Amino acid sequence: MTPTLLALGSAALLLGAGHPAAAQGPGMPVAGAEEESELPHPFFTHMGIPEGRGVWNLRTAGLATREEGRTNGDFAFHLETGLSERIGLHVRNDRYLDVPQTEMMFQFAAIMSENGMSGFAPIIEFEIPTRAEGGDRVGTLVGFTTALANERAAFNQVVHYDPREDMVDASVAFVVGLRERVFPVVEVLGEGGTGVRPVVNVLAGLKVRVREGIVFGLAYQLPVTSNKEFSSQLVGMPELEWRVRR
């Protein structure tokens, strides 16, 4: 099964899970179908503010990555939920077949706007080995996220710092509501550290709301530095959002 089909299959399996929630601004509580005009998540960037309590968001992606003259298939996933009004959980792996650790992040909203769409949140992250080649050590990282958003546009940013390796990875994302169901997305993603030349990629894509709680996106990612992990990457991503009533 190709990664793209796997991503689409994951979407199909989860369509009936919980109660659909409209795509939303960062950390904004879900209000129901009337919120369909709100913004979907970026492709890879962490949301700057935790999800609302009881709200779940799943992004799965099929990846076609061009490396050393070959195209390799892979998949990615991001699972986010709000554990409380100010604490969120985010589990992700951006290249599951290539990266043997999966990240589990806890996000603590320290500053939030009145409407819950903008703010600042420190994070603590654990890199958990998910395959044998990932070793047996759980890595610990720290960082922070920020969000600045309204009903028509959203900026999200994240920085992760690994004190053991003295490495930083970061990304920023802009999502704009061009029309009621059409959302251009631009992201800048990079990493670097002591003794390591930085890697910076730019992603441009488009997300379309298919129906309440279901969004599909296509994106293309290219490196803009001489040091690079791949030549190009094509991304196909279904995004699902739903609320579990408590």
N, C-alpha and C positions, 0 to 999 in steps of 0.2 A: 504494500500500500504506500503510495507516495505521501510525503509530508503534507502537501496541499489537501489531498483527500482526507488525511487524518485530521487536519484542522477542521475541515468542513463536517466530518463525521462527529467530531466532538461537539460542534455547534448543534447538530441535529439531535444528539442524545440529551442535550441540556435544555432544549426548548421548553419542555414541560416542567422543569424544576422550579419549585417555589412559585412566587407570583411575579410576573414581569414588572420591571421598574423602568421608567423612562430613562434614557441616557441623560446624564446630569453634569452640572458643573462640579468642580472639585469640592468634595466634602458636603455637598448640598443635600439635605434630606429629600427623599423622593416624595412627590406629592401626587403622583398618579398620571393618567394619560394626558392631562392637560399640560404636562411638562415636556411634551415631545419636542419642543423647539430647543431644548437644552443641548449641551455639547457632548459629543462622545469623548472617550479617552484618546490620547496619542497612541502611536504604535508601540514604542519601546520605553518612553520616559515614564518614570514614577509620577503619580499624582502628587501635587504639592500639599494637599490636605486629605486626611483619612475619609473613606466612604462614610455615609450615614450608617447609624447602627442598624444592623439587620439587612443591609444592602450588600449584595455580592456582585462583583464584576469579573468576568472571565474573558481574557484575550488569548486566543490561540492563533498561531501563525504557521503557515507552510513557507519554507524558505528555499529559494534557489540561489545558491552562492557560487559565484565564479572565482575560482582559485587556481593559480598555476595552470591556466589553460583548460581547466575542467570545471564542469558545473556539478556541485554537490548538493544533494537534498538534505534538509534538516527541518526541525520544527522548534517553535518557541511557545512559552505560555506565561501568562501573568494572571494570578488569582488574587483579588483584593476584597477585603471586607472590613466593616467597622465593628470593632469589638465593644466599643462604648462610644459616648459622644465625642471623645477626644483621643481615642486610641484606635489605631488601625493596624491590620496585618496585610502584608504583601509578600506573596511567594512567587518567585520567577526563575526562569532559565531561558536565556535568549538564544542559545544554540545547544539543545539538549544532547544531541549525538556527538557534539564536539567538546562540550564543557562538562566534566564529570562532577561538578558541584552545583547544587541548587541553592538559591539565596532565600532566606526567610527574614523579613524585615518587620520590625515593630516601629510604628510611627506615632509620635506623641505631639498633638497639636498644642503648641504653647501660646500662639497668637492666632485669633480668628476674627474675621470681620463679622458684622452683625448678621449678614445674610449667609454666612458660612461658606462663601465661595473663594475667599482669599485668606492668606495667612502664612504662618511659619511653623515648621514642625521638625524637631530633632528626631533622628532615627538611630536605632541600633540594629545591626545586621549580623546574621550567622550564615556562613557558607558551609552547607552540609554535604558531605560526599554522598552521591547517589549511585556511583558505580565504583568498582574495585580500584580503577586507576585514579580515582579521586583521593586516595589515601584514607587515613583514619582520623585525621585531625579536623576539628570544626573551627573554621576561621571566624574571627570577630572583627567587625568593621563598625565605624561610626560615621555619622554624616548629618545632613539636614536637607529639607525640601522647602520650597516656597511656591505659592500660587497667587496669581493676580488674575481675576476673572470677572466677567459679567455674563449676561445672557447671550451675547453675540460673539465673544472672543475669550480665549483663555491662554495664559502663559503658565507653564509648569516647569520647575527646575529641581534637579537633585544632584547632590555631591556625596560620594562615598569615599571614605579614607580607610586604607588598610595600614595600621601602624606597624604591623610585623614586616610587611614588604615595602613600606613607605611608598605606597602607590595610591593614586587618586583616579577615580572614574566619575564622569559627570555627564549630564545631558540637559538640554533645554528644549522645550516644545511649544509651538504656537498652533492653536486650533481655532479656526474661524468659521462661523456660520454663514456661508455664502448664500444659501437658500435654506428653506425649512428642513430639507432632508439631505443637503449636500455640504460637506465640511472639508475644505483643504487643510492639510497638516504639513508643517515643516518642523524638522527636528535637527539639532546638532548634537552629536554624541562623540565623546572622546575619553582618552585615558593616558596617563603618563606617570612618571615617578623618578626617583633617584637613579641615575645611570641608564634611563630608558627614554628613547626618543618618543615624543607624543604621537598618538594616533587620533585623527579626527575624521569623522564621517558626517556627511550631510544626507538627510533623507527628505524626500518630497513625496507626498501621497494624497489620496482622496478617500474619504469615508462617506458612505451613503447609508442613511437609515432605511432599512427594509420595512420595518414595522416597529411598534412599541417594544423597546428592550432588545432589539436586534439590529446590529450595524455591521456592514461589511466594508473592508478597506483594501486598497491596493497601493503599494508604495515601491519606490526604487531608491536604493541607498548606494552612495559612492564615497570613496575616501578622497580627502582633499590634502593629505600630507604624503610625503614621499615614503614614510614608514606606514605600512598598511597591513591589515589582516586578510583582506580579500580585494579583488578587483571591482566587483559589483555584487549587489544582492537585490533580488526581487522578492517582495513580501506580499502574501495574500492572507488577510486576517479577518475572521469573524469575531465579533465582540458581542457578548451577551451580558445583560444586567437584569437582576431580579431581586425581589425582596422576600425574605423569610419572615413571616409574621410571628411575633412572640407573644 
